[in-house]
Amino acid sequence: MEFDVIVVGAGAIGGSIAYELSSRGLNVCRVGETGRTDSASMAAGAMNGCFGEVTSGLLASDHGRLKLTMDLQARDLWPTWAERLADESGIYTSLFTAIGTHVVLNSAGMDEVDTVNYETIERSLQEYGEPFETVDPRTLEWLAPDHLVRPLRGLFIPNEHSVNSHLLLEKLDAALLANNGTLINKNASRVLAEGGVVTGVELLGGEVLLGKKVVVAAGVRSLDLLSELDTVVNKIPPLFSGYGVSILVKLPDGMELPKSVIRTPNRAFACGLHCVPRGDGVLYLGATNILSERPKRHALISDVQFLLDCAVDQLNLDLHSAEIISIQVGNRPISADGFPLIGECGVQGLWLVTGTYRDGLHQSPLLAAYIADCMTDFNSTGLDLSTFSPMRAPLTGLAREMTVSETVKQMFATGYEYRWDVKPYWLPILDKGLSSNYQQLIDELHPSFTPPPELVAFSYLYESMRVKLTQYYKEWS
Protein backbone atom coordinates (compact mmCIF):
# COMPACT_ATOMS: atom_id res chain seq x y z
CA MET A 1 0.00 0.00 0.00
CA GLU A 2 1.16 3.53 -0.78
CA PHE A 3 -0.09 6.12 1.66
CA ASP A 4 -0.98 9.68 0.75
CA VAL A 5 1.06 10.89 3.74
CA ILE A 6 3.37 9.18 6.21
CA VAL A 7 3.82 11.14 9.45
CA VAL A 8 6.91 10.19 11.45
CA GLY A 9 6.57 11.04 15.12
CA ALA A 10 4.44 9.86 18.03
CA GLY A 11 4.32 13.11 20.01
CA ALA A 12 1.64 15.77 20.11
CA ILE A 13 2.74 17.42 16.86
CA GLY A 14 3.03 14.20 14.85
CA GLY A 15 -0.21 12.84 16.28
CA SER A 16 -2.09 16.07 15.60
CA ILE A 17 -0.86 16.35 12.01
CA ALA A 18 -1.74 12.72 11.29
CA TYR A 19 -5.23 13.11 12.74
CA GLU A 20 -5.91 16.41 10.98
CA LEU A 21 -4.82 15.04 7.58
CA SER A 22 -6.91 11.90 8.01
CA SER A 23 -9.93 13.99 8.98
CA ARG A 24 -9.59 15.71 5.59
CA GLY A 25 -9.91 12.43 3.76
CA LEU A 26 -6.25 11.56 3.14
CA ASN A 27 -4.89 8.06 3.59
CA VAL A 28 -2.47 8.62 6.48
CA CYS A 29 0.01 6.42 8.31
CA ARG A 30 1.62 7.56 11.55
CA VAL A 31 4.93 5.92 12.45
CA GLY A 32 6.37 5.86 15.96
CA GLU A 33 6.39 3.80 19.13
CA THR A 34 3.32 4.55 21.23
CA GLY A 35 5.36 4.04 24.41
CA ARG A 36 6.96 7.39 23.58
CA THR A 37 9.95 6.88 25.85
CA ASP A 38 11.76 10.17 26.59
CA SER A 39 9.53 12.22 24.28
CA ALA A 40 8.90 15.84 25.16
CA SER A 41 5.13 15.39 24.96
CA MET A 42 4.95 12.61 27.57
CA ALA A 43 6.94 14.65 30.09
CA ALA A 44 5.15 17.94 29.42
CA GLY A 45 3.09 19.90 31.89
CA ALA A 46 1.00 20.81 28.84
CA MET A 47 0.24 24.34 29.87
CA ASN A 48 -1.81 26.20 27.26
CA GLY A 49 0.28 29.23 28.03
CA CYS A 50 0.97 32.22 25.83
CA PHE A 51 1.74 35.19 28.01
CA GLY A 52 2.82 32.98 30.89
CA GLU A 53 5.67 31.80 28.64
CA VAL A 54 6.80 35.26 27.47
CA THR A 55 10.34 36.47 28.15
CA SER A 56 12.16 39.66 27.23
CA GLY A 57 14.35 37.60 24.88
CA LEU A 58 11.33 36.23 23.01
CA LEU A 59 10.05 39.71 22.21
CA ALA A 60 13.47 40.98 21.12
CA SER A 61 12.88 40.04 17.47
CA ASP A 62 10.14 39.80 14.84
CA HIS A 63 10.69 36.04 14.79
CA GLY A 64 10.00 35.81 18.51
CA ARG A 65 6.88 37.93 18.19
CA LEU A 66 5.67 35.61 15.41
CA LYS A 67 6.02 32.72 17.85
CA LEU A 68 3.83 34.62 20.32
CA THR A 69 1.26 35.17 17.56
CA MET A 70 1.30 31.41 16.95
CA ASP A 71 0.85 30.73 20.67
CA LEU A 72 -2.15 33.05 20.82
CA GLN A 73 -3.77 31.51 17.75
CA ALA A 74 -3.15 28.00 19.07
CA ARG A 75 -4.67 28.82 22.44
CA ASP A 76 -7.91 29.89 20.79
CA LEU A 77 -8.11 26.55 18.94
CA TRP A 78 -7.96 24.33 22.01
CA PRO A 79 -11.64 24.35 23.10
CA THR A 80 -12.85 23.23 19.66
CA TRP A 81 -9.87 20.88 19.28
CA ALA A 82 -10.75 19.18 22.58
CA GLU A 83 -14.37 18.72 21.46
CA ARG A 84 -13.27 17.24 18.13
CA LEU A 85 -10.92 14.78 19.78
CA ALA A 86 -13.59 13.69 22.27
CA ASP A 87 -16.14 13.07 19.51
CA GLU A 88 -13.69 11.33 17.16
CA SER A 89 -11.91 9.22 19.78
CA GLY A 90 -14.98 8.35 21.84
CA ILE A 91 -13.01 9.26 24.98
CA TYR A 92 -15.02 11.94 26.76
CA THR A 93 -12.85 12.49 29.82
CA SER A 94 -12.00 16.20 29.80
CA LEU A 95 -8.54 17.12 28.56
CA PHE A 96 -8.39 20.21 30.75
CA THR A 97 -6.94 19.83 34.24
CA ALA A 98 -6.51 23.41 35.47
CA ILE A 99 -8.43 26.63 35.06
CA GLY A 100 -6.26 29.70 34.59
CA THR A 101 -2.63 30.38 35.45
CA HIS A 102 -1.09 32.17 38.40
CA VAL A 103 2.34 33.66 37.68
CA VAL A 104 4.32 34.48 40.80
CA LEU A 105 7.57 36.38 41.15
CA ASN A 106 9.50 35.15 44.14
CA SER A 107 12.90 35.87 45.64
CA ALA A 108 14.52 32.69 44.27
CA GLY A 109 16.44 34.19 41.39
CA MET A 110 17.76 37.47 40.14
CA ASP A 111 16.17 40.86 39.62
CA GLU A 112 17.73 41.40 36.18
CA VAL A 113 16.24 38.15 34.89
CA ASP A 114 13.19 37.10 36.89
CA THR A 115 11.75 40.54 37.61
CA VAL A 116 12.41 41.65 34.03
CA ASN A 117 10.60 38.62 32.63
CA TYR A 118 7.72 38.97 35.08
CA GLU A 119 7.26 42.60 34.08
CA THR A 120 7.52 41.61 30.41
CA ILE A 121 4.60 39.21 30.94
CA GLU A 122 2.58 41.92 32.66
CA ARG A 123 3.38 44.52 29.99
CA SER A 124 2.54 42.10 27.17
CA LEU A 125 -0.83 41.30 28.72
CA GLN A 126 -1.60 45.01 28.77
CA GLU A 127 -0.38 45.65 25.22
CA TYR A 128 -2.45 42.80 23.77
CA GLY A 129 -5.54 43.68 25.80
CA GLU A 130 -5.53 40.27 27.45
CA PRO A 131 -7.61 39.86 30.64
CA PHE A 132 -5.56 39.42 33.78
CA GLU A 133 -5.73 40.29 37.45
CA THR A 134 -3.01 41.49 39.78
CA VAL A 135 -3.08 39.38 42.95
CA ASP A 136 -1.39 39.40 46.32
CA PRO A 137 0.41 36.03 46.37
CA ARG A 138 -0.17 35.86 50.13
CA THR A 139 -3.86 35.32 49.34
CA LEU A 140 -3.15 32.15 47.34
CA GLU A 141 -4.14 29.56 49.93
CA TRP A 142 -2.34 26.69 48.24
CA LEU A 143 1.05 28.43 48.29
CA ALA A 144 3.07 27.78 51.45
CA PRO A 145 6.75 28.33 50.54
CA ASP A 146 9.86 28.70 52.62
CA HIS A 147 10.12 32.31 53.82
CA LEU A 148 13.55 32.65 52.21
CA VAL A 149 11.95 32.32 48.75
CA ARG A 150 8.56 33.86 49.43
CA PRO A 151 6.53 35.25 46.50
CA LEU A 152 6.69 39.01 46.09
CA ARG A 153 4.19 39.70 43.30
CA GLY A 154 1.54 37.76 41.44
CA LEU A 155 -0.96 37.88 38.62
CA PHE A 156 -3.74 35.63 37.37
CA ILE A 157 -4.32 34.91 33.66
CA PRO A 158 -7.83 33.42 33.41
CA ASN A 159 -7.59 32.19 29.79
CA GLU A 160 -4.43 30.07 30.09
CA HIS A 161 -5.19 26.54 31.23
CA SER A 162 -3.53 23.12 30.99
CA VAL A 163 -4.30 19.72 29.52
CA ASN A 164 -3.42 16.14 30.46
CA SER A 165 -0.65 15.31 27.98
CA HIS A 166 -0.96 11.52 28.43
CA LEU A 167 -4.70 11.66 27.74
CA LEU A 168 -4.14 13.93 24.75
CA LEU A 169 -1.83 11.41 23.10
CA GLU A 170 -4.30 8.60 23.77
CA LYS A 171 -7.12 10.59 22.16
CA LEU A 172 -5.00 11.49 19.13
CA ASP A 173 -4.22 7.83 18.45
CA ALA A 174 -7.87 6.82 18.81
CA ALA A 175 -9.09 9.70 16.63
CA LEU A 176 -6.65 8.77 13.86
CA LEU A 177 -7.86 5.17 13.85
CA ALA A 178 -11.48 6.35 13.84
CA ASN A 179 -10.70 8.22 10.61
CA ASN A 180 -9.29 5.08 8.96
CA GLY A 181 -5.71 6.10 9.61
CA THR A 182 -2.94 3.58 10.18
CA LEU A 183 -0.72 3.36 13.26
CA ILE A 184 2.68 1.67 13.05
CA ASN A 185 4.05 1.00 16.53
CA LYS A 186 7.67 1.09 15.35
CA ASN A 187 10.20 3.85 14.91
CA ALA A 188 11.56 4.90 11.53
CA SER A 189 15.25 4.61 10.70
CA ARG A 190 15.41 6.89 7.63
CA VAL A 191 13.46 8.78 5.01
CA LEU A 192 13.67 7.42 1.47
CA ALA A 193 13.95 9.57 -1.67
CA GLU A 194 14.80 9.13 -5.34
CA GLY A 195 15.61 11.83 -7.88
CA GLY A 196 14.80 14.64 -5.47
CA VAL A 197 11.36 13.20 -4.64
CA VAL A 198 10.38 11.53 -1.36
CA THR A 199 9.21 7.91 -1.69
CA GLY A 200 8.59 6.75 1.87
CA VAL A 201 10.35 5.67 5.04
CA GLU A 202 12.27 2.66 6.24
CA LEU A 203 11.46 1.27 9.68
CA LEU A 204 13.90 -0.12 12.19
CA GLY A 205 14.23 -3.70 11.07
CA GLY A 206 14.21 -2.85 7.37
CA GLU A 207 10.51 -2.76 6.49
CA VAL A 208 9.68 -0.10 3.89
CA LEU A 209 6.53 2.04 3.79
CA LEU A 210 5.72 3.92 0.60
CA GLY A 211 4.26 7.43 0.74
CA LYS A 212 3.57 10.25 -1.69
CA LYS A 213 4.47 12.72 1.06
CA VAL A 214 6.35 12.40 4.33
CA VAL A 215 6.11 14.68 7.36
CA VAL A 216 8.95 14.29 9.87
CA ALA A 217 7.85 15.47 13.32
CA ALA A 218 10.10 13.28 15.46
CA GLY A 219 11.30 15.99 17.82
CA VAL A 220 15.01 16.21 18.53
CA ARG A 221 15.68 13.06 16.44
CA SER A 222 14.07 14.45 13.29
CA LEU A 223 17.26 15.31 11.43
CA ASP A 224 18.74 11.88 12.17
CA LEU A 225 16.11 10.46 9.80
CA LEU A 226 17.46 12.68 7.01
CA SER A 227 21.10 11.80 7.58
CA GLU A 228 21.50 10.35 4.09
CA LEU A 229 20.20 13.56 2.49
CA ASP A 230 23.42 15.50 3.11
CA THR A 231 22.71 18.43 0.81
CA VAL A 232 19.46 19.02 2.66
CA VAL A 233 20.54 18.44 6.27
CA ASN A 234 23.68 20.56 6.03
CA LYS A 235 21.61 23.68 5.37
CA ILE A 236 19.11 23.07 8.17
CA PRO A 237 19.86 24.45 11.65
CA PRO A 238 21.07 21.47 13.72
CA LEU A 239 18.88 20.31 16.60
CA PHE A 240 19.91 19.99 20.22
CA SER A 241 18.15 18.35 23.13
CA GLY A 242 16.66 20.48 25.88
CA TYR A 243 16.65 17.59 28.35
CA GLY A 244 14.08 18.04 31.07
CA VAL A 245 12.78 16.23 34.14
CA SER A 246 9.25 16.40 35.52
CA ILE A 247 7.69 14.48 38.40
CA LEU A 248 4.16 13.27 39.15
CA VAL A 249 3.37 13.13 42.86
CA LYS A 250 0.40 11.99 44.94
CA LEU A 251 -0.47 14.61 47.55
CA PRO A 252 -0.74 13.54 51.20
CA ASP A 253 -4.18 13.00 52.69
CA GLY A 254 -5.92 16.25 53.50
CA MET A 255 -3.88 18.30 51.03
CA GLU A 256 -5.98 19.54 48.13
CA LEU A 257 -4.80 20.20 44.60
CA PRO A 258 -4.50 23.79 43.40
CA LYS A 259 -7.25 24.78 40.97
CA SER A 260 -4.94 26.64 38.58
CA VAL A 261 -1.48 26.32 37.13
CA ILE A 262 1.04 28.01 39.42
CA ARG A 263 4.33 29.01 37.86
CA THR A 264 7.30 31.37 37.94
CA PRO A 265 8.58 33.23 34.84
CA ASN A 266 10.70 31.39 32.30
CA ARG A 267 14.46 31.65 32.08
CA ALA A 268 16.79 30.80 29.22
CA PHE A 269 18.07 27.69 31.02
CA ALA A 270 14.81 26.68 32.68
CA CYS A 271 11.08 26.55 32.10
CA GLY A 272 9.99 28.38 35.18
CA LEU A 273 9.08 26.24 38.17
CA HIS A 274 5.48 25.13 37.80
CA CYS A 275 2.88 22.81 39.25
CA VAL A 276 -0.17 21.57 37.35
CA PRO A 277 -3.10 19.63 38.86
CA ARG A 278 -3.84 16.32 37.12
CA GLY A 279 -6.84 15.23 39.22
CA ASP A 280 -7.34 12.46 41.81
CA GLY A 281 -4.75 14.04 44.10
CA VAL A 282 -2.00 13.88 41.45
CA LEU A 283 0.17 16.95 40.91
CA TYR A 284 2.64 17.54 38.10
CA LEU A 285 5.90 19.25 39.09
CA GLY A 286 8.18 20.66 36.41
CA ALA A 287 10.50 21.20 34.89
CA THR A 288 14.23 21.34 34.37
CA ASN A 289 15.80 22.32 31.05
CA ILE A 290 19.42 21.53 30.34
CA LEU A 291 20.92 21.39 26.89
CA SER A 292 22.49 18.02 26.29
CA GLU A 293 24.91 16.66 23.71
CA ARG A 294 22.39 13.93 22.93
CA PRO A 295 18.86 12.99 24.10
CA LYS A 296 18.66 11.42 27.54
CA ARG A 297 16.44 8.50 28.49
CA HIS A 298 16.87 8.63 32.25
CA ALA A 299 16.88 11.41 34.82
CA LEU A 300 20.01 12.44 36.66
CA ILE A 301 19.79 12.35 40.45
CA SER A 302 21.04 15.95 40.57
CA ASP A 303 18.13 17.17 38.43
CA VAL A 304 15.52 15.23 40.39
CA GLN A 305 16.93 16.58 43.64
CA PHE A 306 16.99 20.14 42.31
CA LEU A 307 13.40 20.00 41.06
CA LEU A 308 12.08 18.51 44.30
CA ASP A 309 13.98 21.04 46.41
CA CYS A 310 12.59 23.91 44.33
CA ALA A 311 9.03 22.56 44.49
CA VAL A 312 9.06 22.11 48.26
CA ASP A 313 10.83 25.40 48.98
CA GLN A 314 9.10 27.66 46.46
CA LEU A 315 5.61 26.15 46.23
CA ASN A 316 4.50 24.30 49.36
CA LEU A 317 6.52 22.90 52.25
CA ASP A 318 3.93 20.15 52.75
CA LEU A 319 5.04 18.59 49.46
CA HIS A 320 7.80 16.87 51.43
CA SER A 321 5.13 14.34 52.45
CA ALA A 322 3.91 13.70 48.88
CA GLU A 323 4.54 10.32 47.24
CA ILE A 324 6.47 10.14 43.96
CA ILE A 325 4.42 8.33 41.32
CA SER A 326 6.76 8.69 38.37
CA ILE A 327 9.82 10.58 37.18
CA GLN A 328 9.46 11.63 33.56
CA VAL A 329 12.18 12.55 31.09
CA GLY A 330 11.61 14.57 27.94
CA ASN A 331 13.86 15.98 25.24
CA ARG A 332 12.71 19.29 23.80
CA PRO A 333 13.99 20.04 20.28
CA ILE A 334 15.84 23.35 20.13
CA SER A 335 17.38 24.51 16.87
CA ALA A 336 20.70 26.29 16.40
CA ASP A 337 18.99 29.69 16.21
CA GLY A 338 16.23 28.93 18.71
CA PHE A 339 13.38 29.06 16.19
CA PRO A 340 11.18 26.27 14.80
CA LEU A 341 11.73 24.32 11.58
CA ILE A 342 8.43 24.24 9.72
CA GLY A 343 7.88 23.55 6.03
CA GLU A 344 8.97 21.63 2.95
CA CYS A 345 12.70 21.07 2.87
CA GLY A 346 14.75 20.43 -0.24
CA VAL A 347 13.12 17.19 -1.36
CA GLN A 348 9.75 17.26 -3.11
CA GLY A 349 7.06 15.97 -0.75
CA LEU A 350 9.27 16.04 2.37
CA TRP A 351 8.09 18.22 5.24
CA LEU A 352 9.71 18.98 8.58
CA VAL A 353 7.95 20.16 11.75
CA THR A 354 10.23 20.36 14.78
CA GLY A 355 12.47 22.74 16.72
CA THR A 356 9.46 24.04 18.67
CA TYR A 357 11.35 23.96 21.99
CA ARG A 358 8.81 24.71 24.76
CA ASP A 359 5.84 25.38 22.47
CA GLY A 360 5.29 22.14 20.56
CA LEU A 361 2.41 20.57 22.47
CA HIS A 362 0.62 23.88 22.92
CA GLN A 363 0.93 24.76 19.22
CA SER A 364 0.09 21.25 17.95
CA PRO A 365 -3.50 21.99 16.80
CA LEU A 366 -2.28 25.07 14.91
CA LEU A 367 0.69 23.31 13.32
CA ALA A 368 -1.57 20.45 12.27
CA ALA A 369 -3.97 22.84 10.56
CA TYR A 370 -1.10 24.74 8.94
CA ILE A 371 0.54 21.63 7.46
CA ALA A 372 -2.82 20.23 6.34
CA ASP A 373 -3.63 23.57 4.70
CA CYS A 374 -0.33 23.51 2.82
CA MET A 375 -1.01 19.99 1.54
CA THR A 376 -4.63 20.57 0.58
CA ASP A 377 -4.37 24.10 -0.86
CA PHE A 378 -6.57 25.55 1.85
CA ASN A 379 -5.88 28.35 4.30
CA SER A 380 -7.66 28.11 7.63
CA THR A 381 -4.91 29.65 9.77
CA GLY A 382 -3.99 32.75 7.74
CA LEU A 383 -0.39 32.21 8.80
CA ASP A 384 2.73 32.71 6.73
CA LEU A 385 5.48 30.67 8.38
CA SER A 386 7.91 30.83 5.48
CA THR A 387 10.40 32.60 7.75
CA PHE A 388 10.72 29.29 9.63
CA SER A 389 11.40 27.29 6.48
CA PRO A 390 13.87 24.55 7.53
CA MET A 391 16.57 25.20 4.91
CA ARG A 392 17.70 28.64 6.03
CA ALA A 393 20.53 30.79 7.24
CA PRO A 394 20.48 31.40 11.01
CA LEU A 395 17.71 33.72 12.17
CA THR A 396 18.59 36.49 14.60
CA GLY A 397 16.83 36.55 17.94
CA LEU A 398 18.76 38.47 20.56
CA ALA A 399 21.18 41.03 19.16
CA ARG A 400 24.78 39.79 19.06
CA GLU A 401 26.06 42.60 21.27
CA MET A 402 23.59 41.59 24.01
CA THR A 403 24.12 37.83 23.88
CA VAL A 404 27.15 37.59 26.15
CA SER A 405 25.73 39.73 28.93
CA GLU A 406 22.39 37.92 28.74
CA THR A 407 24.09 34.53 28.96
CA VAL A 408 26.04 35.61 32.04
CA LYS A 409 22.90 36.96 33.73
CA GLN A 410 21.03 33.73 33.06
CA MET A 411 23.90 31.72 34.54
CA PHE A 412 23.95 33.93 37.63
CA ALA A 413 20.17 33.61 38.05
CA THR A 414 20.49 29.84 38.03
CA GLY A 415 23.16 30.09 40.71
CA TYR A 416 20.90 32.16 42.92
CA GLU A 417 18.07 29.65 42.55
CA TYR A 418 20.54 26.98 43.67
CA ARG A 419 21.17 29.33 46.64
CA TRP A 420 24.85 29.57 45.93
CA ASP A 421 26.89 31.34 48.58
CA VAL A 422 29.13 33.61 46.54
CA LYS A 423 30.80 36.49 48.34
CA PRO A 424 30.29 39.92 46.78
CA TYR A 425 33.92 40.42 45.76
CA TRP A 426 33.72 37.22 43.65
CA LEU A 427 30.79 38.42 41.51
CA PRO A 428 32.73 40.87 39.28
CA ILE A 429 35.49 38.29 38.88
CA LEU A 430 33.01 35.62 37.80
CA ASP A 431 31.26 38.11 35.52
CA LYS A 432 34.49 39.09 33.81
CA GLY A 433 35.65 35.50 33.43
CA LEU A 434 32.39 34.21 31.98
CA SER A 435 32.00 37.23 29.71
CA SER A 436 35.51 36.79 28.33
CA ASN A 437 35.02 33.08 27.70
CA TYR A 438 31.62 33.49 26.04
CA GLN A 439 32.81 36.38 23.87
CA GLN A 440 35.77 34.33 22.68
CA LEU A 441 33.44 31.43 21.89
CA ILE A 442 31.09 33.62 19.84
CA ASP A 443 33.95 35.22 17.93
CA GLU A 444 35.48 31.84 17.09
CA LEU A 445 32.19 30.35 15.91
CA HIS A 446 31.43 33.03 13.31
CA PRO A 447 31.95 36.77 12.75
CA SER A 448 28.21 37.50 12.51
CA PHE A 449 26.06 34.41 13.20
CA THR A 450 25.30 34.15 16.92
CA PRO A 451 23.60 31.31 18.80
CA PRO A 452 21.02 32.07 21.52
CA PRO A 453 22.19 32.25 25.17
CA GLU A 454 21.29 28.61 25.91
CA LEU A 455 23.61 27.40 23.17
CA VAL A 456 26.36 29.82 24.08
CA ALA A 457 26.47 28.48 27.64
CA PHE A 458 26.31 24.79 26.78
CA SER A 459 28.39 24.81 23.59
CA TYR A 460 31.13 26.30 25.77
CA LEU A 461 30.98 23.04 27.73
CA TYR A 462 30.53 20.59 24.84
CA GLU A 463 32.79 20.47 21.82
CA SER A 464 30.26 18.40 19.83
CA MET A 465 27.83 21.34 19.96
CA ARG A 466 30.49 23.75 18.73
CA VAL A 467 31.31 21.40 15.85
CA LYS A 468 27.68 21.23 14.72
CA LEU A 469 27.29 25.00 14.91
CA THR A 470 30.53 25.61 13.01
CA GLN A 471 29.58 23.21 10.21
CA TYR A 472 26.13 24.77 9.86
CA TYR A 473 27.47 28.34 9.85
CA LYS A 474 30.01 27.36 7.19
CA GLU A 475 27.19 26.29 4.85
CA TRP A 476 25.74 29.81 4.93
CA SER A 477 28.96 31.85 4.93
Secondary structure as UniProt FT lines:
FT   STRAND          2..8
FT   HELIX           12..23
FT   TURN            24..25
FT   STRAND          28..31
FT   TURN            34..35
FT   TURN            37..38
FT   TURN            40..43
FT   HELIX           51..53
FT   TURN            56..57
FT   HELIX           58..60
FT   HELIX           62..89
FT   STRAND          96..98
FT   STRAND          101..106
FT   HELIX           111..115
FT   HELIX           116..127
FT   TURN            128..129
FT   STRAND          133..135
FT   HELIX           137..139
FT   TURN            141..142
FT   HELIX           147..149
FT   STRAND          151..157
FT   TURN            158..159
FT   STRAND          162..163
FT   HELIX           165..178
FT   TURN            179..180
FT   STRAND          182..184
FT   STRAND          188..194
FT   TURN            195..196
FT   STRAND          197..203
FT   TURN            204..205
FT   STRAND          208..216
FT   HELIX           219..226
FT   TURN            227..228
FT   HELIX           230..233
FT   TURN            234..235
FT   STRAND          239..250
FT   TURN            253..254
FT   STRAND          261..263
FT   TURN            268..269
FT   STRAND          270..279
FT   TURN            280..281
FT   STRAND          282..288
FT   STRAND          290..292
FT   HELIX           301..314
FT   HELIX           317..321
FT   STRAND          323..335
FT   TURN            336..337
FT   STRAND          341..344
FT   STRAND          350..354
FT   TURN            357..358
FT   HELIX           360..376
FT   HELIX           386..388
FT   HELIX           400..417
FT   TURN            418..419
FT   HELIX           424..426
FT   HELIX           427..445
FT   HELIX           453..461
FT   HELIX           463..475
//
